[in-house]
């Protein structure tokens, strides 16, 4: 059996009092210790940010080189790809790509 050690780093951060209270409330509700909760929150933020960057790049590509003959893209652009066939949550399309 191979056991891999997880390397961690300690850090100290300053938070506004209101944000700290919100974090504490949420983490107590989840019954997690502060480090575990903040690690999960940071990982979730980075995952969502990466996904949003991919969505933005996708729409930017079509803004630069429109494909007017693709009815699927036109439909997705119009609804802001709100209803994708997946259990995964998707960020919103950029406002200028939503056809508003």
URMO-V766806 format. One record per pair of residues at least 4 apart in sequence whose ideal C-beta (glycine too) atoms are under 8 Angstrom apart, sorted by the first residue. I is the first residue (numbers start at 1). GAP is how many residues later the second one is. Records with the same first field share a line. If there is no record, write none. Layout:
# URMO-V766806
I->GAP, GAP
This chain:
# URMO-V766806
15->4, 5, 8
16->4
17->4
18->4
19->4
20->4
21->4
22->4
23->4, 11, 14, 15, 18
24->4, 10
25->4
26->4, 11
27->5, 6, 7, 10, 11
30->7
32->4, 5, 8
33->4
34->4
35->4
36->4
37->4
38->4
39->4
40->4
41->4
42->4
43->4
44->4
45->4
46->4
47->4
48->4, 43
49->4
50->4
51->4, 39, 40
52->4, 39
53->4
54->4
55->4, 26, 35, 36, 38, 39
56->4, 38
57->4
58->4
59->4, 18, 34, 35, 38
60->4
61->4
62->4, 5, 11, 15, 35
63->33, 34
67->6
68->6
70->4
71->4
72->4
73->4
74->4
75->4
76->4, 5
77->4, 16, 20, 21, 22
78->20, 21
79->4, 19, 20
80->12, 13, 17, 18, 19
81->9, 12
82->8, 10
84->4, 6
86->4
92->6
93->4, 5
94->4
95->5
